Amino acid sequence: MQTDSHPNLKDPLLYSLQGWRRRVLFLISSEILAIGCSSLGLSFLSDQSVAHASVMAITGSVVAVLWNWLFNYWFEIWEHRQISPNRTILRRVMHALGFELPMLAVFVVLFAWWFEISYTKAFLMDIAMTIFFLVGTFVFTWVFDTLFGQPRLVQRK
């Protein structure tokens, strides 16, 4: 059974998950992982407690959830207009960069303020976190698509 009318789409390993259920599971699972990883990473990078870093990790999660919803909505509209529905390596790289680069700018300011550090140190912390999440976003999305299938595209008329 194919997940879409396009013959090159692969079947999901678990089951096909579409629409709002797909978005909710994606956001919840990715943000739980993100809060845990961010709390530990920010604590290590800032030399501050995990409890203090966790506040920024949760703040980051809220910002990321809002951005994730908006970005993926726009990305899927753009993706629907493409000739092929397949998420190639290049398309996955574009997705990860398009999501992460705007976050970089926002978090430099937040890190400098919350951790009371220079913008230079905040930028370096943000780069470290961005590299981690850039790879993590790429891998997580690929695994998620493998388990639940790619989002079903709206049928073209």
N, C-alpha and C positions, 0 to 999 in steps of 0.2 A: 504494500500500500504506500503510495507516494503522499507526502504531506501537502503537495500543491499540484497544480496542473503541469508544472514544469518538470520534465523527466530527469533532470540532473539533481534535484533535491533529494537528500537522503532521509530515510525513516529515522525517527528518534529512537534512542535506546530504551527509554522508559515509556513515554507516551507523549502525544502531541498536546502542547499547552499553548493556547492562543488568547488573544484579547487582554482584558483587564486582569484575569487570573495570572497570565504569564508575567505581566508587568509587576504585579504585587509580589509574586514569588521572587522574581528577579531582584527587586528593590530590597525586600526584607533579607533575603539570603546574602546578597552582596554587602549590605550595610552592617549586618551582624559581624561578618568577617572584617569589614573595614574598621569598625569601632574597636574591636579587639586588637587588630594589628596596629592601628594608629595610636592607641593608648600606650602600648609597649614601645613603639618606635619613637613617638614624641617624648616620652619619658626619658628614653635613652639619649636622644639627640639634644634635649634641653637640660639634661642633668637635674630634672625636677621630678617630683613624685608621680607615680602612675595615677593617683587620684586627681592631681592638678592637670595632668596631661589628658585625662579622660574627659574633662569638661570640654576641652578643645576638640577631642575626638568626636564627642556627641554633637557639638556645634558643627563640626565639619560634616558629619553625617547628615544633618538637617539640610545644610547648604547643598551637599551632594545629591540628596534625594530630590530636591526641587529642580536642580540643574539636570539630573539624570532624566527625570520625567520630560522636561521640556526638550532636551537635546535628542532623546530617543524618538520622541514624537516627530520632530523635524527631520531626523535622520531617516526614519522609515518612510516619510513622505518623499524625500529625495530618492531613497532606494527604490521605491515603487516606480519611479520614472526612468530607471535605468533599463538597458536592454536585457541584461541577465539578472535574475533574482539571487544568484549565488553570492555568498559572502566570501570573496576571495581574500587572500592574504593582504593585498593592497587595500581592499575595502575595510578589512578589520583594523589595519594600521590607521587608516583615515578616521575610522570611528573612535579609536582610542585617543589619537591626538586631538581630534575635535572636542572630545569630552574633557581631556586633562589640561590642555593649555589655558583655557579661561580660568580654571580652578587655580592654576599657579598664581595668577595675578591677585586673586582674592585672598589666598592664604598667606602670602607674604605679609600683608597688612595685619591680618588676624594674628599670625604667629608673633610678630614684633610686639603687638599690643599685649597679648595674653601672657607671653613668657617674659616680657620686659627685656627684650634683646634687640640688638641692632637689626636694621633692615638687611644688612649683609648676611648675618647669621640666620635670620628668618628666611632669606632667599636660599641659602645653602640647605637649611632644613627642608624647605619646600621642594627643592630639587631632589633631595634624597627620597622624600615621600612620593613625589611625582614619578620618579623612576620606578619605585616599588609598585605604585598603583597603575602606571602605564602598562607594565608587564602583567600585573594582576588583572586588570580590566580585559586585556587581550585574552589571557588564559581563561578567566572566569566566563567570559561571553562565549568562547569556543566550547568549553565544557557544558555550559548551560544549553547552547544550541544542540550539542550532541545528545544530551539527555532528553530534551523536550522539543527538539525540532526548531527550525527557523520560524520567525513569525510568518503566518500565511499572508500573502500579498492580496490586496483587493483585486478582484478579477478585472482585467482590462476590457474595455468595451470596444 
